[in-house]
């Protein structure tokens, strides 16, 4: 197990390196000079040259690349072009919105999807299974920002129960309003996410229900529910955990749209603003930190999978 | 007798799902028709602002008007056209890149194959939308072409990964060995043996990618990074209507409904394709 964790850690570092290279290539080699963006429209060539010298974009690409990797290794993400604030500081602040949003939505989605997915599999030929399949089919096709707008219409504009968007200026120093402003965004993500999650849980559970080991357990005298609890859930959990990892990462990255619907000052809106203002250090910083988090989630999901399934520990790769 | 049992169980199930498949065909058909008709006729010109602001649906304006007085139904029709063009374009680009790289990976040496598989996995961890946002950011300004290119690039790792797995499965078959032994070159093997054999499965996957691309285009437009005005996009219509959702709910309801109908229709059609070509893979 330790050897596996070490090898998986090595893969994590290599992936992070590859991702850093891809980001560097994407942001430097494609058209659009960050220095020109820094000084803005109507700048003289001298001003652009000065800006290039300041951010180092006049140096050869190889030198820039080494400097970039060196900065990354020291967790130095530079300063914003626009606000001059350190990028890492702003990311930290905004993660305070995006991470709770992501995790709350993720756990709510699991609470909805896991029992319903199991029910859909166990009753796959009955009306309950059919209804749940139709509901999840519908949920997958609903655009997340549309659902957000509809929820705002119903719960904040018509019923006036919840704020339609925004986040208290004082942040978590104003805990009541901070939590209230998160309710609709969390609900929006959780509903959409549980629709797709339910399908995976159902598929994994169906596979287990048709398995030989469950039949053997029944033949040895266990009840249907007893066999499911003792053998079924754990076996079905293995493929679901890897999907959960991907879903968690997708939710985190997909928060950009939902944050826009509810005007939440999270990581997604920082990315969008950075793109609109051509604030390259901010864009790069957000992408690096999200990549790191996404890869970490994949790492943890793989380890959990190994812990759940001894058979995986035997197999190579 | 026992050999007939699975057959007997499959038939009623396929028949039970048939209405859903027809529903998919109708939904997609209506939207395709609206998109095609929009080339020759729309109720009003897109820039016609004579309708009065935020008018509710009426005989003159079937879906009401927006906050500038433009006809919402006209925008919905143009939006259908944009969604279909972007969806088809993105799937064509993403499919071309993905299939080429996926087949290449399956044929490559073990090291190159592993490396490409790892790159696919890393890229897939990022939603299509995020990759597309990056491509839009790197290009100078948003346009229809940029949106198509961006979404196509965003989809390509998903197609690449599926193609690689499907190709490897075909490559292990005896008839490939037979073709190789008889001196068939690898371009001919790809053309005559691999592509025809993976086509049905790939078709189902590409149909699902089409739905993804349409959804991502709407998200991109909603964020202001997609198809620019004067063209109407369902995503941008939703963004514009969000501020007036309380006084004019139809403006926010209908574009979302159109988007939802297209995506669910395409998904149902993909299900129909899968039932036709790959009955065993239905639940996977």
Interface residues (C-beta under 8 A of the other chain):
Chain A: X11 X15 X18 X19 X22 X26 X27 X30 X31 X32 X137 X138 X140 X141 X142 X143 X144 X145 X146 X149 X150 X152 X153 X157 X158 X202 X203 X206 X207 X246 X249 X250 X253 X254 X256 X257 X260 X261 X271 X272 X275 X276 X278 X283 X287 X291 X294 X295 X298
Chain B: X118 X119 X122 X124 X125 X126 X127 X129 X130 X133 X134 X136 X137 X138 X139 X140 X211 X215 X218 X219 X222 X223 X224 X225 X235 X238 X241 X242 X245 X246 X249 X252 X253 X255 X256 X259 X260 X263 X264 X267 X268 X283 X284
